[in-house]
Amino acid sequence: MPEAEYLIRPSSHEGWLVIPARFSLEDPGWEVIFDGDISHLNPDEIITQIAHQIQEATGIAAEWLRYT
């Protein structure tokens, strides 16, 4: 069982939180950062699972890039 699980949604409880396609000079996508000691984790495996879930939810093929 997760220790903490969250859902971020519109406070009006209507519609979707839409992220504009051009909001910065960075590549579009979801940035995921692991903070703290991750020596006991396999972050590539976690990101693969997250990307798969996003792909399943959106119907759009997804890939991930590792910056560090």
C-alpha positions in Angstrom: 0.0 0.0 0.0 1.4 3.4 -0.9 2.4 5.7 1.9 1.1 8.7 0.0 -1.0 8.9 -3.2 -2.2 12.1 -4.8 -4.5 13.3 -7.5 -4.2 16.9 -8.9 -7.4 18.1 -10.5 -9.2 21.3 -11.2 -10.6 22.8 -8.1 -13.9 23.3 -9.9 -14.1 19.5 -10.4 -14.9 20.1 -14.0 -12.8 19.4 -17.1 -9.1 18.8 -17.3 -5.9 20.6 -16.3 -4.5 21.3 -19.8 -0.8 22.1 -20.1 -0.1 24.4 -23.1 2.1 22.7 -25.7 4.5 25.7 -25.7 5.1 26.9 -22.1 8.9 27.0 -22.1 12.0 26.5 -24.3 12.3 22.9 -22.9 11.2 19.8 -24.7 7.5 19.2 -24.1 6.7 16.4 -21.7 6.4 15.5 -18.0 9.6 16.0 -16.0 10.1 13.5 -13.2 12.7 14.1 -10.6 13.7 11.6 -7.9 15.0 13.6 -4.8 17.1 12.0 -2.1 18.8 8.6 -1.9 17.6 6.4 -4.7 20.3 3.7 -4.4 17.6 1.2 -3.4 15.4 2.0 -6.4 15.6 1.3 -10.1 14.5 4.7 -11.5 14.6 3.4 -15.1 12.1 0.8 -14.2 9.8 3.3 -12.5 10.0 5.7 -15.4 9.2 2.9 -17.8 6.1 2.1 -15.8 5.0 5.8 -15.6 5.5 6.3 -19.4 3.5 3.1 -20.1 0.6 4.3 -17.9 0.6 7.7 -19.6 0.7 6.0 -23.0 -2.3 3.8 -22.0 -4.3 6.7 -20.6 -3.7 9.0 -23.6 -3.4 6.6 -26.5 -0.2 8.4 -27.6 3.1 6.5 -27.8 5.5 7.8 -25.1 9.2 7.5 -24.6 11.5 8.7 -21.9 14.9 10.2 -21.8 17.3 10.2 -18.9 19.1 13.5 -18.3 21.4 12.4 -15.5 
